């Protein structure tokens, strides 16, 4: 019996396909307001540091939060929402009674299964609060079928978004923002958060799973839509956690050095004033 010859396919080892970056739905949303906030996050020191420090504080929680969000059927990028809500401060308290990383008010927290009473406040439990936030965000997306509108409702409440949509049926969040149909803080909240997702995730793959290209993001873009050169991208790269820690240490050393110099100069006797021969002594 003649042995079968191996087929050509069996002789040639299968080459591994290059890894494809996962599709990030929120990082790939495009609008000039998101571009403008992206520029602000990268250029303005106040927003740059607030975002970088928030992301650094959130590092111990982000992996688990992403898992919870996926389990609840919403984009894992929403794990970055506490960067805007609380700066990833577990015990953060807002001016109107909101508490915790996800800044739940008590009635909304109870709607989604959290215990809030005199003896226990689940809003301060990062994992329980993340689960409730994921369910609330899923509820809002089912209601509006649009992530910018869902995020606006998370910020200002679905009642306000519903009233705005009754005045402008079929409007998108961007339409409502343009015509000031939502509170000012919500008009800034949504594009700012989407810009945070952009700069932190730095998504390159914006082809949706259904094959439709959402937008071409061949690197960072400015508000004008012009792609930055690789050199410019490196100069505006988001810092790693180690860089943030280093910056904090250097800033502390700088403040300590300035303080010690000021003390030395204040303790040093001032030089006596020289009186010229033509000036009468005082």
matplotlib code that plots the C-alpha trace (Angstrom):
import matplotlib.pyplot as plt

x = [0.0, 1.5, 1.5, -0.5, 1.6, 1.0, -1.0, 0.8, -1.2, 0.1, 3.7, 3.6, 3.3, 0.4, 1.6, 0.1, -2.0, -0.8, -2.8, -5.6, -6.3, -9.8, -12.4, -13.2, -16.6, -16.3, -12.8, -13.8, -16.7, -15.9, -17.1, -15.3, -16.2, -14.4, -11.4, -11.4, -11.4, -8.7, -6.5, -7.3, -6.5, -3.1, -2.2, -3.8, -1.9, -5.0, -6.9, -3.8, -2.8, -6.4, -6.8, -3.4, -3.6, -7.2, -6.0, -3.1, -5.4, -7.7, -5.0, -5.9, -9.5, -9.6, -9.1, -11.9, -14.2, -13.7, -14.7, -17.8, -18.9, -18.4, -20.4, -23.3, -23.1, -21.6, -18.3, -15.3, -14.1, -16.8, -14.4, -12.8, -15.9, -14.7, -11.8, -14.4, -16.9, -14.6, -11.0, -11.0, -11.3, -13.2, -14.7, -15.4, -18.6, -20.4, -22.2, -25.7, -25.2, -23.5, -20.9, -18.1, -16.2, -19.3, -21.0, -24.3, -27.1, -28.9, -32.2, -30.4, -28.1, -31.1, -32.8, -29.8, -29.4, -27.1, -27.8, -27.7, -28.7, -27.3, -25.3, -24.1, -23.4, -22.6, -21.6, -18.3, -17.7, -15.8, -17.0, -20.6, -20.9, -19.2, -21.8, -24.7, -23.1, -22.8, -26.5, -27.5, -25.5, -27.0, -30.5, -29.7, -28.3, -31.4, -33.5, -31.7, -29.9, -27.0, -24.0, -23.6, -27.2, -26.8, -23.8, -25.6, -28.4, -25.9, -24.7, -27.9, -30.7, -32.9, -35.7, -33.8, -32.7, -36.3, -37.6, -34.9, -35.9, -39.5, -38.6, -36.4, -37.7, -35.0, -32.2, -28.7, -26.7, -24.7, -27.8, -28.9, -25.5, -25.4, -28.8, -28.1, -30.9, -29.0, -27.2, -23.8, -22.0, -23.5, -22.6, -19.0, -19.2, -19.8, -17.1, -14.6, -15.2, -15.0, -11.7, -10.4, -11.2, -9.3, -6.1, -6.0, -6.9, -5.2, -7.4, -6.0, -8.6, -11.9, -13.4, -16.6, -17.1, -19.8, -17.1, -18.2, -15.4, -16.4, -13.5, -9.9, -7.7, -4.1, -2.8, -3.7, -5.7, -6.0, -9.2, -8.7, -8.7, -5.1, -3.1, -0.1, 3.4, 5.0, 7.3, 4.4, 2.5, 5.4, 5.7, 2.0, 2.0, 0.0, 2.3, 2.7, 1.9, 5.6, 6.0, 3.2, 4.8, 8.1, 6.5, 4.8, 8.1, 10.0, 7.2, 7.4, 11.2, 10.9, 8.5, 10.7, 13.7, 11.9, 10.7, 14.2, 15.7, 13.1, 13.8, 17.6, 17.1, 14.7, 17.2, 20.1, 20.8, 20.2, 23.2, 23.6, 22.7, 25.8, 25.5, 27.3, 29.4, 27.0, 23.9, 23.0, 22.8, 19.3]
y = [0.0, 3.3, 5.9, 9.0, 12.0, 14.9, 17.7, 21.0, 22.6, 20.2, 20.8, 24.6, 25.8, 28.2, 31.7, 33.4, 36.5, 39.7, 40.6, 43.0, 45.7, 45.3, 47.6, 50.4, 51.8, 54.9, 55.8, 55.9, 58.3, 61.4, 65.0, 68.4, 68.8, 65.6, 66.8, 70.2, 68.4, 66.1, 69.1, 70.6, 67.4, 67.3, 71.0, 72.6, 71.7, 71.7, 69.1, 67.1, 66.6, 66.0, 63.2, 61.7, 61.5, 60.1, 57.4, 56.6, 56.3, 54.1, 51.6, 49.1, 49.0, 49.3, 45.7, 44.4, 47.3, 46.3, 42.7, 43.8, 46.1, 43.4, 41.0, 43.5, 44.0, 47.5, 48.8, 48.3, 51.8, 53.0, 51.9, 55.3, 57.2, 57.7, 59.7, 62.4, 61.6, 61.4, 61.5, 57.9, 58.9, 56.2, 58.5, 61.4, 63.4, 65.7, 68.9, 67.4, 64.2, 62.0, 59.6, 57.3, 56.5, 56.5, 59.4, 57.8, 59.7, 57.6, 57.1, 56.0, 53.7, 52.0, 51.6, 49.5, 47.3, 49.2, 49.5, 53.1, 53.7, 55.0, 51.8, 50.8, 52.7, 50.4, 53.4, 53.3, 49.7, 49.9, 46.6, 46.8, 50.4, 49.4, 46.6, 49.1, 51.7, 49.1, 48.2, 51.8, 52.6, 49.5, 50.8, 54.2, 52.8, 50.6, 53.8, 56.0, 53.6, 56.2, 56.4, 60.2, 60.6, 57.8, 59.5, 62.8, 61.1, 59.5, 63.1, 65.1, 62.4, 60.8, 63.3, 66.2, 64.3, 63.2, 66.8, 68.0, 65.2, 66.2, 69.7, 68.3, 64.9, 62.7, 65.0, 63.6, 64.6, 66.9, 68.6, 69.2, 70.5, 72.9, 74.4, 74.4, 71.9, 70.4, 71.8, 73.4, 70.9, 68.0, 69.6, 69.5, 66.2, 64.0, 65.2, 65.5, 61.8, 60.6, 62.6, 60.9, 57.5, 58.5, 59.6, 56.8, 53.9, 55.5, 53.3, 52.5, 50.0, 51.8, 49.1, 47.9, 44.1, 44.4, 45.6, 49.2, 51.7, 54.3, 56.7, 56.6, 57.3, 56.8, 58.3, 61.4, 64.1, 67.8, 69.7, 70.7, 67.0, 67.1, 64.0, 64.7, 63.6, 60.7, 63.3, 65.4, 62.3, 61.3, 64.8, 64.6, 61.0, 60.1, 59.6, 56.2, 55.8, 55.8, 59.1, 60.6, 59.4, 60.8, 64.2, 64.3, 63.6, 66.2, 68.7, 68.0, 68.3, 71.6, 73.0, 71.8, 73.4, 76.7, 76.7, 76.1, 78.8, 81.3, 80.3, 80.8, 84.2, 85.4, 84.4, 86.0, 89.6, 92.3, 94.3, 97.7, 100.6, 102.5, 106.2, 108.4, 111.3, 113.7, 112.3, 113.3, 110.4, 109.5]
z = [0.0, -1.1, 1.7, 1.0, 0.2, 2.6, 1.2, 0.5, 3.3, 5.9, 4.9, 5.3, 8.9, 9.4, 10.0, 13.0, 12.1, 13.7, 16.8, 16.2, 18.8, 20.3, 19.0, 21.4, 20.7, 22.9, 22.0, 18.3, 18.6, 16.6, 17.1, 17.2, 20.8, 21.7, 19.6, 21.5, 24.9, 23.8, 23.0, 26.4, 28.3, 26.6, 26.7, 29.8, 32.9, 35.2, 33.1, 32.2, 35.9, 37.1, 34.5, 34.9, 38.7, 38.5, 36.1, 38.5, 41.5, 39.5, 38.5, 41.3, 40.2, 36.5, 35.5, 37.8, 36.8, 33.1, 33.9, 35.7, 32.8, 30.3, 32.4, 32.4, 28.6, 28.4, 27.0, 29.3, 28.5, 31.0, 33.7, 33.3, 34.3, 37.9, 36.5, 35.7, 38.5, 41.5, 40.4, 41.6, 45.2, 47.0, 49.7, 47.4, 48.3, 45.8, 46.6, 46.2, 48.3, 45.7, 47.2, 46.2, 43.0, 40.8, 42.6, 43.2, 45.0, 47.5, 45.6, 42.4, 44.4, 46.0, 42.6, 41.4, 44.5, 46.8, 50.5, 51.8, 55.4, 58.7, 59.3, 55.8, 52.6, 49.6, 47.5, 49.3, 48.3, 44.9, 43.5, 44.6, 43.3, 40.0, 39.5, 40.2, 37.9, 35.1, 35.5, 35.5, 32.4, 30.7, 31.6, 30.2, 27.0, 26.5, 27.1, 24.6, 22.3, 22.2, 24.5, 24.5, 25.6, 28.1, 29.6, 29.8, 31.6, 34.1, 34.8, 35.0, 35.3, 32.7, 33.5, 32.1, 29.0, 28.4, 28.7, 26.3, 23.8, 24.1, 23.0, 20.1, 19.1, 17.5, 18.5, 19.2, 22.3, 20.0, 18.7, 22.3, 23.3, 20.3, 21.2, 24.9, 25.6, 28.5, 31.6, 30.9, 33.1, 31.1, 27.8, 28.9, 30.8, 27.8, 25.4, 28.3, 29.3, 25.7, 25.3, 28.4, 26.9, 23.7, 25.4, 27.9, 25.5, 22.4, 20.2, 16.7, 15.6, 14.8, 12.6, 14.2, 14.6, 11.8, 9.4, 9.2, 9.8, 12.4, 11.9, 10.8, 13.8, 12.5, 15.7, 17.7, 16.0, 16.7, 16.8, 13.2, 12.3, 11.1, 12.1, 14.2, 13.2, 15.2, 16.9, 17.9, 19.1, 21.3, 22.8, 23.8, 24.9, 28.0, 31.0, 32.7, 36.4, 37.2, 35.4, 37.4, 40.7, 39.6, 38.8, 42.2, 44.0, 42.0, 42.7, 46.4, 46.4, 44.5, 47.0, 49.9, 48.3, 47.8, 51.4, 52.8, 50.6, 51.8, 55.5, 55.0, 53.3, 56.0, 58.8, 57.1, 58.4, 55.9, 54.8, 56.3, 54.1, 52.8, 53.5, 51.0, 52.1, 50.4, 52.0, 55.6, 58.0, 59.2]

ax = plt.figure().add_subplot(projection="3d")
ax.plot(x, y, z, "-o")
ax.set_aspect("equal")
plt.show()
